[in-house]
Amino acid sequence: MSTSLPDSGASAAGVSLRKALVLISVVQLMLVLDATITNIALPHVARDLDLSQSALTWMVTAYALTFGGLLILGGRLGDMLGRRRTFTIGLVIFGTASLLGGFATEGWMLLFARGLQGVGAALASPAALALIATNFPAGPPRNKAMGVYAAMSGIGAAMGLLVGGWLTGIDSIFGLEVTGWRLTLLINAPIGFVAALLAPRWLAESARNRNPLDIPGALTGTLGMFALVYGLTKAGDADGGWTHPETIIFSLLGIALIVVFMVIEKRVEHPLLPLRIIKDRTRGTSFAAMLFASMAMMSMFYFNGQFVQRIVGYEPFKAGLAFLPFSMSVMVGTIVASQLVTRFSIRWITGAGTLFAAGGLFGFSFYTVDDSPAHAVARTLAGEGVGGDSFTYLADLFPFLALMGLGMGLVFVPMTLTAIHNIKDEDQGVGSSVLNTVTQIGGAFGLGLLSTVSLHFINDRSEAVTPEVRSLLEARGIDPDAVVPGAGQSMLDTVLFQTSFTEGATAAFMAAAGLMIVASIVMVSFMRVQPEELGQVRKRRGGEEEAAPETAAV
């Protein structure tokens, strides 16, 4: 089994396949990695810029919101303007935003930069997937390229935690003092700018779709997704809730705009998103399942990233290193899946993968720590987390990371193949964007929904133990309302976090496991595509392999 790069020949456009795949893969890894690279840095960002827990949620969501909200528009612009050009413009925007975020001095500046990063990613990411079709001939070269692309998409999120932990732990470079979390943003700038310079040399340009841009569809679709994700994220804020006016108004507005968008797309001559792309049973099932899987997967990174640092007490690099089994098992899963899709039905591969992932999430829900008020006060005053004396990595985290990673590896390759199954060439950009859209929007939805679940348990627990914690602190001569130096919150709130976070996180993991099971049910119940329908290899009578014919594109 191997995911080796295609031979370093040239495409019809005279482009080196190896160079093209390296460039596309590195960029895709960077874009996916950036969705989680800041998770390990969240506690350090909160202390440095004095951000609340809800503001930290927005540091993650701002990127996912603009990335997911603009992906369909970005994909269509790639079809119209040329995918290589859109890819390059997106990289320049992404690199510039990374510089702005790295030098941010206020919370709003950082959130703006994260949102701008999402804009650049929304242009570059759908173009990257579509450029594989542009640069790689059908058959084994394109199939191998798709496998590598899926692997980068799969391991990027986990690698973000590892790289983020390493960078966050750096406090000096060549004797110069630095703030490590800023490096998680600044590292993107040179990568993005160099990739933008290489793109015109290493990638072939695509033919342009000369149809006019669907302006009404672009406005209603983009604004609808923005509003809906904002409403759901507000529901998950500590300062919000499901009955908060902003939650209700923006959620209803988002739903209404998306309904209008669908009506427009059905009636206009040249729609932004041709409905045939999502009406196709194979693609529609893939999109629906990935939506639920992405909602569930986000919880693993967000809650575990904080748990291992703030509750267990891991340093940033150790926290990132702790997630290495996930990355490794994702790679194993993608290699296995690349072989299985040529022999077995997609629904059984992805159905098994999502069940494995659900098992991993279910395992996380069994975290047990001594979060009693007395223990939390003692550990907090000692500068330690309540889980530091009871958590065992090999028993509590490692097996479930490996199980979830293997499961997601089995999911990513089939999902990528089915999501672009038989899409017309002129729609490759917008078609490629739909899978990325549901992945990013699913992540934002999931974070908002699961944060709501978590905060419900956190708030109930905090309310129940506040009097006891306050009394314990006062008995030690400590003002509960005094701000802890470098923490950006009071001593009371610091202790309450230790007493309540684990209960909230484990509830979120349980809910996430349920979402992953829904993804499995969707795939097994509705996916019917067979290996030969994906343009994969099939056996001749003599045992040789040949590219299977594709059905008509729609």
VOPA-574003 format. One line per 5 residues: number of its first residue (from 1); for each residue y, z negated, x negated of C-alpha. Coordinates in Angstrom, 1 decimal. Example, Ala and Ser with C-alpha at 12.3 -4.5 7.8 and 13.67 -1.06 7.14 Angstrom:
! residues 2
1> -4.5,-7.8,-12.3 ~ -1.1,-7.1,-13.7
***
This chain:
! residues 554
1> 0.0,0.0,0.0 ~ 3.4,0.9,-1.4 ~ 7.0,1.5,-0.4 ~ 7.7,3.5,-3.6 ~ 10.8,5.7,-3.5
6> 10.4,9.4,-2.7 ~ 10.0,11.7,-5.6 ~ 13.2,12.4,-7.4 ~ 13.3,16.0,-6.1 ~ 16.2,17.5,-4.2
11> 16.9,18.0,-0.6 ~ 17.9,21.3,0.9 ~ 21.5,20.4,0.0 ~ 20.6,20.0,-3.6 ~ 20.9,16.2,-3.5
16> 18.7,13.9,-5.5 ~ 16.5,12.1,-3.0 ~ 16.0,9.1,-5.3 ~ 19.8,8.6,-5.9 ~ 20.5,9.1,-2.2
21> 17.9,6.5,-1.1 ~ 19.1,4.0,-3.8 ~ 22.7,4.3,-2.6 ~ 21.9,4.1,1.2 ~ 19.5,1.2,0.6
26> 21.9,-0.8,-1.5 ~ 24.7,-0.4,1.1 ~ 22.4,-1.3,4.0 ~ 21.2,-4.4,2.1 ~ 24.8,-5.4,1.5
31> 25.8,-4.9,5.1 ~ 22.9,-6.9,6.5 ~ 23.1,-9.5,3.8 ~ 26.7,-10.2,4.7 ~ 25.7,-11.4,8.2
36> 24.1,-14.5,6.6 ~ 25.5,-14.8,3.1 ~ 28.2,-17.2,4.3 ~ 25.7,-19.4,6.3 ~ 24.9,-21.5,3.2
41> 28.6,-21.7,2.4 ~ 29.6,-23.0,5.8 ~ 29.8,-26.7,5.0 ~ 31.9,-25.9,1.9 ~ 34.2,-23.6,3.8
46> 34.7,-26.3,6.4 ~ 35.8,-28.8,3.8 ~ 38.0,-26.4,1.9 ~ 39.8,-24.9,4.9 ~ 39.4,-27.8,7.3
51> 37.5,-25.8,9.9 ~ 35.9,-27.4,13.0 ~ 32.3,-26.8,14.0 ~ 33.3,-24.2,16.6 ~ 35.5,-22.4,14.0
56> 32.5,-22.3,11.7 ~ 30.6,-20.6,14.5 ~ 33.3,-18.0,14.7 ~ 33.1,-17.3,11.0 ~ 29.6,-16.0,11.7
61> 30.4,-14.5,15.1 ~ 33.6,-12.6,14.0 ~ 31.5,-10.3,11.8 ~ 28.8,-9.8,14.3 ~ 31.3,-9.2,17.1
66> 33.3,-6.4,15.5 ~ 30.2,-5.0,13.8 ~ 28.2,-4.8,17.0 ~ 31.2,-4.0,19.3 ~ 32.3,-1.0,17.3
71> 28.9,0.4,16.2 ~ 28.5,3.0,19.0 ~ 32.0,4.3,18.4 ~ 31.4,4.3,14.7 ~ 28.2,6.2,15.1
76> 29.9,8.8,17.3 ~ 32.8,9.2,14.8 ~ 30.1,9.9,12.1 ~ 28.8,12.7,14.2 ~ 32.2,14.1,14.7
81> 33.9,13.6,11.3 ~ 30.8,13.9,9.1 ~ 28.5,11.0,8.3 ~ 29.2,10.9,4.6 ~ 32.9,10.8,5.2
86> 32.6,8.0,7.8 ~ 30.2,6.2,5.5 ~ 32.7,6.3,2.6 ~ 35.7,5.2,4.8 ~ 33.6,2.3,6.1
91> 32.8,1.1,2.6 ~ 36.5,1.1,1.6 ~ 37.4,-0.9,4.6 ~ 34.5,-3.3,4.0 ~ 35.5,-3.8,0.3
96> 39.1,-4.4,1.1 ~ 38.3,-6.9,3.8 ~ 36.0,-8.7,1.4 ~ 38.9,-9.1,-1.0 ~ 41.1,-10.5,1.7
101> 38.5,-13.0,2.8 ~ 37.8,-14.1,-0.8 ~ 41.4,-15.0,-1.3 ~ 42.1,-16.5,2.1 ~ 44.0,-19.8,2.2
106> 43.9,-20.5,5.9 ~ 41.1,-20.4,8.4 ~ 42.7,-17.6,10.5 ~ 42.9,-15.4,7.4 ~ 39.2,-15.9,6.7
111> 38.3,-15.1,10.3 ~ 40.5,-12.0,10.3 ~ 38.8,-10.8,7.1 ~ 35.3,-11.4,8.5 ~ 36.3,-9.3,11.6
116> 37.6,-6.5,9.4 ~ 34.4,-6.6,7.4 ~ 32.6,-5.9,10.7 ~ 34.9,-2.9,11.3 ~ 33.9,-1.4,8.0
121> 30.3,-2.1,8.5 ~ 30.4,-0.5,12.0 ~ 31.4,2.8,10.3 ~ 29.1,2.6,7.4 ~ 25.9,1.3,8.9
126> 25.1,3.9,11.5 ~ 26.1,6.6,9.1 ~ 23.6,5.2,6.5 ~ 20.6,5.5,8.9 ~ 21.7,9.0,10.1
131> 22.2,10.1,6.5 ~ 18.5,9.6,5.9 ~ 17.9,12.4,8.5 ~ 20.6,14.5,6.8 ~ 19.4,14.1,3.2
136> 15.6,13.7,3.6 ~ 13.3,16.5,4.8 ~ 10.9,15.7,7.6 ~ 7.5,14.4,6.7 ~ 6.5,12.0,3.9
141> 9.9,11.9,2.1 ~ 11.8,10.9,5.3 ~ 9.0,8.5,6.4 ~ 9.1,6.7,3.0 ~ 12.9,6.5,3.2
146> 12.7,5.0,6.6 ~ 10.3,2.4,5.3 ~ 12.6,1.4,2.5 ~ 15.6,1.3,4.9 ~ 13.7,-1.0,7.3
151> 12.7,-3.2,4.4 ~ 16.3,-3.6,3.3 ~ 17.3,-4.4,6.9 ~ 14.5,-7.0,7.1 ~ 15.0,-8.8,3.8
156> 18.8,-8.6,3.8 ~ 19.4,-11.5,6.1 ~ 17.1,-13.9,4.1 ~ 18.5,-12.6,0.8 ~ 21.9,-13.5,2.1
161> 20.9,-17.1,2.2 ~ 19.5,-17.0,-1.4 ~ 22.5,-15.1,-2.9 ~ 24.9,-17.2,-0.8 ~ 23.4,-20.4,-2.1
166> 23.5,-19.2,-5.7 ~ 27.2,-18.1,-5.5 ~ 28.3,-21.1,-3.5 ~ 26.9,-23.4,-6.3 ~ 29.0,-21.7,-9.0
171> 32.1,-23.7,-9.9 ~ 33.3,-21.9,-13.1 ~ 33.1,-18.5,-14.6 ~ 33.8,-18.1,-18.4 ~ 35.5,-21.5,-18.3
176> 37.7,-20.6,-15.3 ~ 37.4,-22.9,-12.3 ~ 36.3,-21.0,-9.1 ~ 35.5,-22.0,-5.5 ~ 31.9,-20.8,-5.1
181> 32.0,-19.9,-1.4 ~ 34.8,-17.3,-2.1 ~ 32.4,-15.4,-4.3 ~ 30.1,-14.8,-1.3 ~ 32.9,-12.5,0.0
186> 34.4,-11.2,-3.3 ~ 31.0,-9.9,-4.5 ~ 31.0,-7.2,-1.9 ~ 34.2,-5.6,-3.1 ~ 33.0,-4.0,-6.4
191> 29.7,-2.9,-4.7 ~ 31.5,-1.3,-1.8 ~ 34.1,0.5,-3.9 ~ 31.5,1.8,-6.4 ~ 29.3,3.0,-3.5
196> 32.3,4.8,-2.0 ~ 32.9,6.6,-5.2 ~ 29.3,7.6,-5.6 ~ 28.8,8.8,-2.0 ~ 30.4,12.2,-2.4
201> 28.3,12.9,-5.5 ~ 24.9,11.5,-4.3 ~ 24.9,12.3,-0.5 ~ 25.0,15.6,1.4 ~ 27.5,15.9,4.2
206> 26.2,16.4,7.8 ~ 27.2,19.1,10.2 ~ 30.0,18.0,12.5 ~ 29.7,17.6,16.3 ~ 32.8,19.4,17.5
211> 32.8,17.9,21.0 ~ 35.9,15.9,21.9 ~ 35.8,12.1,21.7 ~ 35.1,10.3,24.9 ~ 38.3,8.1,24.9
216> 37.6,6.3,28.3 ~ 34.1,5.6,27.3 ~ 35.2,4.3,23.8 ~ 37.7,2.0,25.3 ~ 35.6,0.6,28.1
221> 32.4,0.3,26.1 ~ 34.1,-1.4,23.1 ~ 36.3,-3.7,25.0 ~ 33.4,-4.6,27.3 ~ 31.2,-5.7,24.5
226> 34.0,-7.6,22.8 ~ 34.8,-9.5,26.1 ~ 31.1,-10.3,26.9 ~ 30.3,-11.6,23.4 ~ 33.6,-13.6,23.3
231> 32.8,-15.2,26.7 ~ 29.2,-16.2,25.6 ~ 30.4,-17.5,22.3 ~ 33.1,-19.6,24.0 ~ 30.3,-21.0,26.2
236> 28.7,-22.2,22.9 ~ 31.8,-23.7,21.4 ~ 32.2,-27.4,21.2 ~ 35.6,-26.9,22.9 ~ 34.3,-24.6,25.6
241> 31.3,-24.6,27.9 ~ 29.8,-22.5,30.7 ~ 32.5,-23.7,33.2 ~ 35.4,-23.1,30.8 ~ 37.9,-20.6,32.3
246> 37.8,-18.4,29.2 ~ 34.0,-18.3,29.4 ~ 34.0,-17.2,33.0 ~ 36.9,-14.7,32.8 ~ 35.8,-12.9,29.6
251> 32.1,-12.8,30.6 ~ 32.9,-11.3,34.0 ~ 35.4,-8.9,32.4 ~ 32.8,-7.8,29.9 ~ 30.2,-7.1,32.5
256> 32.7,-5.2,34.7 ~ 33.8,-3.0,31.7 ~ 30.3,-2.2,30.7 ~ 29.4,-1.2,34.3 ~ 32.5,1.1,34.3
261> 31.4,2.4,30.8 ~ 28.0,3.4,32.2 ~ 29.6,5.2,35.2 ~ 31.9,7.1,32.8 ~ 29.1,8.1,30.5
266> 27.1,9.4,33.5 ~ 30.0,11.7,34.6 ~ 31.8,13.0,31.5 ~ 30.7,16.2,29.9 ~ 30.6,14.8,26.3
271> 29.8,11.1,26.6 ~ 30.3,8.6,23.8 ~ 26.7,7.4,24.4 ~ 24.5,10.0,26.2 ~ 22.5,8.0,28.6
276> 19.4,10.0,27.7 ~ 19.3,8.1,24.5 ~ 18.6,4.7,26.2 ~ 16.8,6.1,29.2 ~ 13.9,7.3,27.1
281> 11.1,4.9,27.6 ~ 10.2,4.6,23.9 ~ 13.7,4.0,22.7 ~ 14.8,1.8,25.6 ~ 11.8,-0.5,25.1
286> 12.6,-0.7,21.4 ~ 16.2,-1.6,22.1 ~ 15.4,-4.2,24.7 ~ 12.8,-5.9,22.5 ~ 15.1,-5.9,19.5
291> 17.9,-7.5,21.6 ~ 15.7,-10.5,22.4 ~ 14.3,-10.7,18.8 ~ 17.8,-10.7,17.3 ~ 18.9,-13.4,19.6
296> 16.1,-15.6,18.4 ~ 16.3,-14.7,14.7 ~ 19.9,-15.8,14.3 ~ 19.0,-19.4,15.1 ~ 16.7,-19.5,12.0
301> 19.5,-18.8,9.6 ~ 22.3,-20.7,11.3 ~ 20.6,-23.9,12.1 ~ 18.3,-24.1,9.2 ~ 21.1,-23.3,6.8
306> 23.0,-26.4,7.9 ~ 19.9,-28.6,8.4 ~ 18.6,-28.2,4.8 ~ 22.1,-28.9,3.3 ~ 23.7,-31.5,5.6
311> 20.7,-33.3,6.9 ~ 18.2,-33.0,4.0 ~ 20.8,-32.8,1.3 ~ 19.9,-29.7,-0.6 ~ 22.5,-28.2,-3.0
316> 23.6,-24.6,-2.0 ~ 21.4,-22.8,-4.5 ~ 18.4,-24.9,-3.7 ~ 19.0,-24.3,0.0 ~ 19.1,-20.5,-0.6
321> 16.0,-20.7,-2.7 ~ 14.2,-22.5,0.1 ~ 14.4,-19.4,2.2 ~ 12.7,-17.2,-0.5 ~ 9.3,-17.3,1.3
326> 10.9,-15.6,4.3 ~ 12.2,-12.7,2.2 ~ 8.9,-12.3,0.4 ~ 6.9,-12.3,3.6 ~ 9.2,-9.8,5.2
331> 8.6,-7.4,2.4 ~ 4.8,-7.9,2.8 ~ 5.2,-7.4,6.5 ~ 7.1,-4.1,6.1 ~ 4.5,-2.8,3.6
336> 1.7,-3.6,6.0 ~ 3.6,-2.2,9.0 ~ 4.2,1.1,7.2 ~ 0.5,1.5,6.9 ~ -0.4,0.3,10.4
341> 2.0,2.6,12.3 ~ 0.0,5.6,11.2 ~ -3.2,4.2,12.7 ~ -2.5,1.8,15.6 ~ -0.3,1.7,18.6
346> 3.2,0.4,18.0 ~ 3.1,-2.0,20.9 ~ 0.2,-4.0,19.3 ~ 1.9,-4.1,15.9 ~ 5.2,-5.3,17.2
351> 3.6,-7.5,19.8 ~ 1.7,-9.4,17.1 ~ 4.8,-9.5,14.9 ~ 7.0,-11.1,17.5 ~ 4.3,-13.7,18.3
356> 4.0,-14.6,14.6 ~ 7.8,-15.0,14.5 ~ 7.7,-17.1,17.7 ~ 5.1,-19.4,16.0 ~ 7.5,-19.9,13.0
361> 10.4,-20.8,15.3 ~ 8.2,-23.2,17.3 ~ 7.2,-24.8,14.0 ~ 10.9,-25.5,13.2 ~ 11.2,-27.4,16.5
366> 9.1,-30.2,15.1 ~ 11.6,-31.4,12.5 ~ 11.5,-35.2,12.5 ~ 14.0,-37.4,10.7 ~ 15.1,-41.0,11.1
371> 18.5,-40.4,12.8 ~ 18.9,-43.9,14.1 ~ 22.6,-45.1,13.9 ~ 21.8,-47.8,11.3 ~ 20.0,-45.4,9.1
376> 22.7,-42.7,9.6 ~ 25.5,-45.0,8.6 ~ 23.6,-46.2,5.5 ~ 22.7,-42.7,4.3 ~ 26.2,-41.3,5.1
381> 27.9,-44.1,3.0 ~ 25.5,-43.3,0.2 ~ 26.5,-39.6,0.4 ~ 23.1,-38.5,1.6 ~ 21.6,-36.9,4.7
386> 19.3,-38.7,7.1 ~ 16.4,-36.3,6.3 ~ 16.5,-36.6,2.5 ~ 13.9,-39.4,2.5 ~ 11.5,-37.9,5.1
391> 11.6,-34.1,4.9 ~ 8.8,-32.4,3.0 ~ 9.4,-28.7,2.1 ~ 5.8,-27.6,1.8 ~ 4.8,-29.1,5.2
396> 8.0,-28.8,7.3 ~ 9.6,-25.5,6.2 ~ 7.6,-23.3,3.9 ~ 4.6,-22.3,6.3 ~ 6.9,-21.5,9.2
401> 9.3,-19.4,7.1 ~ 6.3,-17.4,5.8 ~ 4.9,-17.0,9.3 ~ 8.2,-15.9,10.7 ~ 9.0,-13.5,7.8
406> 5.6,-11.8,8.1 ~ 6.2,-11.4,11.8 ~ 9.6,-9.9,11.4 ~ 8.3,-7.5,8.7 ~ 5.8,-6.2,11.2
411> 8.6,-5.7,13.7 ~ 11.3,-4.0,11.6 ~ 9.5,-0.8,10.6 ~ 8.1,0.2,14.1 ~ 11.4,-0.7,15.7
416> 13.4,1.5,13.4 ~ 11.0,4.4,13.9 ~ 10.9,4.2,17.7 ~ 14.7,3.6,18.0 ~ 15.5,7.1,16.6
421> 12.4,8.8,18.1 ~ 13.2,12.4,19.0 ~ 17.0,12.1,19.0 ~ 18.9,15.4,18.8 ~ 20.5,16.1,15.4
426> 24.0,16.1,16.9 ~ 23.4,12.6,18.3 ~ 21.8,11.1,15.2 ~ 24.9,9.0,14.4 ~ 25.4,7.5,17.8
431> 21.6,7.2,18.3 ~ 21.2,5.3,15.0 ~ 24.1,3.0,16.1 ~ 22.4,1.8,19.2 ~ 19.6,-0.1,17.3
436> 22.2,-1.7,15.1 ~ 24.4,-2.5,18.1 ~ 21.6,-4.4,19.9 ~ 20.7,-6.2,16.7 ~ 24.3,-7.3,16.0
441> 25.2,-8.0,19.7 ~ 21.9,-9.8,20.1 ~ 22.7,-12.0,17.1 ~ 26.1,-12.8,18.6 ~ 24.6,-13.4,22.0
446> 21.9,-15.5,20.5 ~ 24.2,-17.7,18.5 ~ 26.4,-18.3,21.5 ~ 23.5,-19.1,23.8 ~ 21.5,-21.2,21.3
451> 24.7,-23.0,20.2 ~ 25.2,-23.9,23.8 ~ 21.7,-25.4,24.0 ~ 22.2,-27.2,20.7 ~ 25.6,-28.6,21.6
456> 24.3,-29.9,24.9 ~ 21.8,-32.1,23.1 ~ 24.2,-33.0,20.3 ~ 26.9,-34.1,22.7 ~ 24.5,-36.2,24.8
461> 23.1,-37.9,21.8 ~ 26.5,-38.5,20.2 ~ 27.9,-40.0,23.4 ~ 24.9,-42.3,23.7 ~ 25.2,-43.7,20.1
466> 29.0,-43.7,19.6 ~ 29.5,-47.4,20.5 ~ 26.8,-48.5,18.2 ~ 27.9,-46.3,15.3 ~ 31.5,-47.5,15.7
471> 30.4,-51.2,15.7 ~ 28.2,-50.7,12.6 ~ 31.1,-49.1,10.7 ~ 33.6,-51.8,11.7 ~ 31.1,-54.4,10.7
476> 31.2,-52.9,7.2 ~ 35.0,-53.0,7.2 ~ 35.3,-49.2,7.6 ~ 37.8,-47.6,9.9 ~ 35.7,-45.2,12.1
481> 38.6,-42.9,12.7 ~ 39.7,-42.6,9.0 ~ 39.3,-39.0,7.7 ~ 36.6,-38.7,5.0 ~ 38.1,-37.1,1.9
486> 36.8,-33.6,1.4 ~ 35.0,-33.6,4.8 ~ 37.8,-32.6,7.1 ~ 36.5,-35.1,9.8 ~ 36.5,-38.8,10.6
491> 33.8,-41.1,9.3 ~ 32.7,-41.6,12.9 ~ 32.2,-37.8,13.4 ~ 30.4,-37.5,10.1 ~ 27.8,-40.2,11.1
496> 27.5,-38.8,14.6 ~ 26.6,-35.4,13.1 ~ 23.8,-37.0,11.1 ~ 22.5,-38.8,14.2 ~ 22.5,-35.8,16.6
501> 22.3,-32.5,14.7 ~ 18.5,-32.5,14.3 ~ 17.9,-33.0,18.0 ~ 20.2,-30.2,18.9 ~ 18.7,-27.8,16.3
506> 15.1,-28.4,17.3 ~ 16.0,-27.7,21.0 ~ 17.6,-24.5,19.9 ~ 14.5,-23.5,17.9 ~ 12.3,-24.1,21.0
511> 14.6,-21.9,23.1 ~ 14.6,-19.2,20.3 ~ 10.7,-19.2,20.3 ~ 10.9,-18.5,24.0 ~ 13.2,-15.5,23.4
516> 10.9,-14.1,20.8 ~ 7.9,-14.4,23.2 ~ 10.0,-12.4,25.7 ~ 10.4,-9.7,23.1 ~ 6.7,-9.6,22.6
521> 6.0,-9.2,26.3 ~ 8.5,-6.4,26.5 ~ 6.9,-4.4,23.7 ~ 3.3,-4.9,24.9 ~ 4.1,-4.2,28.5
526> 6.3,-1.1,28.2 ~ 5.8,0.6,24.8 ~ 3.3,3.4,25.0 ~ 4.1,5.7,22.0 ~ 1.2,6.7,19.8
531> 1.3,7.2,16.0 ~ 1.2,11.0,16.2 ~ 4.3,11.0,18.5 ~ 6.4,9.4,15.8 ~ 6.0,12.3,13.4
536> 3.8,10.2,11.2 ~ 0.8,11.6,9.3 ~ -2.4,12.4,11.0 ~ -5.9,13.3,9.7 ~ -7.2,16.8,9.6
541> -10.9,17.5,10.0 ~ -11.4,17.6,6.2 ~ -9.8,14.2,5.8 ~ -6.5,15.6,4.5 ~ -3.2,14.4,5.9
546> -0.4,16.5,7.4 ~ 2.8,15.8,9.2 ~ 2.3,15.4,12.9 ~ 4.4,17.6,15.2 ~ 7.2,16.0,17.1
551> 7.8,16.4,20.8 ~ 11.1,17.9,22.0 ~ 14.2,16.0,21.1 ~ 16.2,14.5,23.9
***
